[in-house]
Amino acid sequence: MPHEYETNGAAIYEESFRTIRAEADLNRFDVDEEPVVVRMIHAAGLVGLERDVAFSDGMATVARAALKGGAPILCDAFMVAEGITRKRLPADNAVICTLRDAEVPEMAARMGNTRSAAALELWRPHLEGALVAIGNAPTALFHLLNMLEDPACPRPAAIIGCPVGFVGAAESKDALMQDLPCPAMIVRGRLGGSAITVAAVNALASRAE
Ligand SMILES: C/C1=C2N=C(/C=C3N=C(/C(C)=C4\N[C@@](C)([C@@H]5N=C1[C@](C)(CCC(=O)O)[C@H]5CC(=O)O)[C@@](C)(CC(=O)O)[C@@H]4CCC(=O)O)[C@@](C)(CC(=O)O)[C@@H]\3CCC(=O)O)C(C)(C)[C@@H]/2CCC(=O)O
């Protein structure tokens, strides 16, 4: 007997979002934040994630406005950059990941840091008013915070800080919310990752669902 299953993509999404809204506790999020958290839960398959999501005041509103105004999206990993649905972007926004630029391995060796962190040095010309999406590398988030300690460093409009893992992830996100060099959003602790981060970007780029 062939297996029977839902084959309509729109129906699958609708049922998923209905399930999430029925099961997750989303009351503390405002209208700009709630669809972002729903999509992050959807990407992770994890109701309960909402407990660890923190937005600084107005972050989602600022990030949406930046995207509408044409802000580039700066990504730490290609997994993040590739996941962004181009047709959702409101202003044909540039999506930039410098991780594989030819000079990055040599820069990393010189800096004594990871390639993920070194690649951010190449963001400087694009950083002013950008939406930053860090979904993989804790060292990238730490390095960005160190860059932004210099008042002469251009300021992004907003930062999605969701690096994942066991070494530096929780600490880099706590440091982001403490420094708060611009509006920011995180998932506290070890949780994070490219899929969750992409989901946040895609939700910020779209109308409410
Ligand atoms: C220590 C690193 C961690 N990577 C994690 C998880 C995942 N990384 C994947 C892949 C394919 C990539 N990770 C790199 C970014 C690579 N990962 C690292 C680094 C060694 C250091 C980063 C850091 O600690 O901040 C980093 C290399 C570097 O020098 O910067 C990647 C560039 C490695 C490579 O392929 O060259 C690559 C990124 C590819 C891209 O551009 O998209 C995984 C898919 C794991 C795998 O391949 O098995 C996975 C994806 C997770 C996600 O959702 O994004 C951690 C867990 C973040 C870990 C850091 C913390 C820890 O606890 O270990």
Ligand as a Chemical Component Dictionary entry (heavy atoms), coordinates in Angstrom:
data_LIG
# 
_chem_comp.id                   LIG 
_chem_comp.type                 NON-POLYMER 
_chem_comp.pdbx_formal_charge   0 
_chem_comp.three_letter_code    LIG 
# 
loop_
_chem_comp_atom.comp_id 
_chem_comp_atom.atom_id 
_chem_comp_atom.alt_atom_id 
_chem_comp_atom.type_symbol 
_chem_comp_atom.charge 
_chem_comp_atom.model_Cartn_x 
_chem_comp_atom.model_Cartn_y 
_chem_comp_atom.model_Cartn_z 
_chem_comp_atom.pdbx_ordinal 
LIG C1  C1  C 0 33.907 25.466 15.483 1  
LIG C2  C2  C 0 32.977 25.556 14.336 2  
LIG C3  C3  C 0 31.638 25.163 14.551 3  
LIG N1  N1  N 0 30.767 24.822 13.547 4  
LIG C4  C4  C 0 29.567 24.534 14.000 5  
LIG C5  C5  C 0 28.502 23.915 13.324 6  
LIG C6  C6  C 0 28.406 23.666 11.974 7  
LIG N2  N2  N 0 29.306 24.085 11.066 8  
LIG C7  C7  C 0 29.118 23.494 9.867  9  
LIG C8  C8  C 0 29.859 23.936 8.706  10 
LIG C9  C9  C 0 29.663 23.255 7.394  11 
LIG C10 C10 C 0 30.780 25.028 8.738  12 
LIG N3  N3  N 0 31.293 25.524 9.885  13 
LIG C11 C11 C 0 32.395 26.495 9.671  14 
LIG C12 C12 C 0 31.837 27.884 9.914  15 
LIG C13 C13 C 0 33.503 26.155 10.749 16 
LIG N4  N4  N 0 32.843 25.736 11.985 17 
LIG C14 C14 C 0 33.455 26.000 13.056 18 
LIG C15 C15 C 0 34.735 26.770 12.725 19 
LIG C16 C16 C 0 35.941 25.792 12.818 20 
LIG C17 C17 C 0 35.006 27.942 13.642 21 
LIG C18 C18 C 0 33.807 28.830 13.864 22 
LIG C19 C19 C 0 33.635 29.315 15.292 23 
LIG O1  O1  O 0 33.958 28.598 16.248 24 
LIG O2  O2  O 0 33.147 30.451 15.469 25 
LIG C20 C20 C 0 34.454 27.241 11.256 26 
LIG C21 C21 C 0 35.675 27.384 10.333 27 
LIG C22 C22 C 0 36.344 28.709 10.475 28 
LIG O3  O3  O 0 37.596 28.751 10.385 29 
LIG O4  O4  O 0 35.679 29.737 10.661 30 
LIG C23 C23 C 0 32.769 26.190 8.143  31 
LIG C24 C24 C 0 33.327 27.431 7.463  32 
LIG C25 C25 C 0 33.773 25.043 8.062  33 
LIG C26 C26 C 0 34.133 24.699 6.586  34 
LIG O5  O5  O 0 33.399 23.942 5.980  35 
LIG O6  O6  O 0 35.106 25.211 6.095  36 
LIG C27 C27 C 0 31.404 25.699 7.525  37 
LIG C28 C28 C 0 30.510 26.834 6.982  38 
LIG C29 C29 C 0 30.007 26.543 5.583  39 
LIG C30 C30 C 0 29.121 27.681 5.084  40 
LIG O7  O7  O 0 29.632 28.703 4.635  41 
LIG O8  O8  O 0 27.908 27.548 5.129  42 
LIG C31 C31 C 0 28.105 22.379 10.086 43 
LIG C32 C32 C 0 27.178 22.018 8.928  44 
LIG C33 C33 C 0 28.822 21.164 10.687 45 
LIG C34 C34 C 0 29.419 20.090 9.834  46 
LIG O9  O9  O 0 29.943 20.334 8.740  47 
LIG O10 O10 O 0 29.414 18.973 10.324 48 
LIG C35 C35 C 0 27.325 22.908 11.314 49 
LIG C36 C36 C 0 26.171 23.832 10.906 50 
LIG C37 C37 C 0 25.440 24.472 12.059 51 
LIG C38 C38 C 0 24.543 25.584 11.587 52 
LIG O11 O11 O 0 23.319 25.463 11.810 53 
LIG O12 O12 O 0 25.017 26.579 11.015 54 
LIG C39 C39 C 0 29.455 24.970 15.435 55 
LIG C40 C40 C 0 28.589 24.039 16.284 56 
LIG C41 C41 C 0 28.875 26.367 15.349 57 
LIG C42 C42 C 0 30.936 24.992 15.879 58 
LIG C43 C43 C 0 31.214 26.121 16.912 59 
LIG C44 C44 C 0 30.870 25.888 18.343 60 
LIG C45 C45 C 0 31.123 24.520 18.910 61 
LIG O13 O13 O 0 30.530 24.264 19.927 62 
LIG O14 O14 O 0 31.878 23.693 18.412 63 
# 
loop_
_chem_comp_bond.comp_id 
_chem_comp_bond.atom_id_1 
_chem_comp_bond.atom_id_2 
_chem_comp_bond.value_order 
_chem_comp_bond.pdbx_ordinal 
LIG C1  C2  SING 1  
LIG C2  C3  DOUB 2  
LIG C2  C14 SING 3  
LIG C3  N1  SING 4  
LIG C3  C42 SING 5  
LIG N1  C4  DOUB 6  
LIG C4  C5  SING 7  
LIG C4  C39 SING 8  
LIG C5  C6  DOUB 9  
LIG C6  N2  SING 10 
LIG C6  C35 SING 11 
LIG N2  C7  DOUB 12 
LIG C7  C8  SING 13 
LIG C7  C31 SING 14 
LIG C8  C9  SING 15 
LIG C8  C10 DOUB 16 
LIG C10 N3  SING 17 
LIG C10 C27 SING 18 
LIG N3  C11 SING 19 
LIG C11 C12 SING 20 
LIG C11 C13 SING 21 
LIG C11 C23 SING 22 
LIG C13 N4  SING 23 
LIG C13 C20 SING 24 
LIG N4  C14 DOUB 25 
LIG C14 C15 SING 26 
LIG C15 C16 SING 27 
LIG C15 C17 SING 28 
LIG C15 C20 SING 29 
LIG C17 C18 SING 30 
LIG C18 C19 SING 31 
LIG C19 O1  DOUB 32 
LIG C19 O2  SING 33 
LIG C20 C21 SING 34 
LIG C21 C22 SING 35 
LIG C22 O3  DOUB 36 
LIG C22 O4  SING 37 
LIG C23 C24 SING 38 
LIG C23 C25 SING 39 
LIG C23 C27 SING 40 
LIG C25 C26 SING 41 
LIG C26 O5  DOUB 42 
LIG C26 O6  SING 43 
LIG C27 C28 SING 44 
LIG C28 C29 SING 45 
LIG C29 C30 SING 46 
LIG C30 O7  DOUB 47 
LIG C30 O8  SING 48 
LIG C31 C32 SING 49 
LIG C31 C33 SING 50 
LIG C31 C35 SING 51 
LIG C33 C34 SING 52 
LIG C34 O9  DOUB 53 
LIG C34 O10 SING 54 
LIG C35 C36 SING 55 
LIG C36 C37 SING 56 
LIG C37 C38 SING 57 
LIG C38 O11 DOUB 58 
LIG C38 O12 SING 59 
LIG C39 C40 SING 60 
LIG C39 C41 SING 61 
LIG C39 C42 SING 62 
LIG C42 C43 SING 63 
LIG C43 C44 SING 64 
LIG C44 C45 SING 65 
LIG C45 O13 DOUB 66 
LIG C45 O14 SING 67 
# 
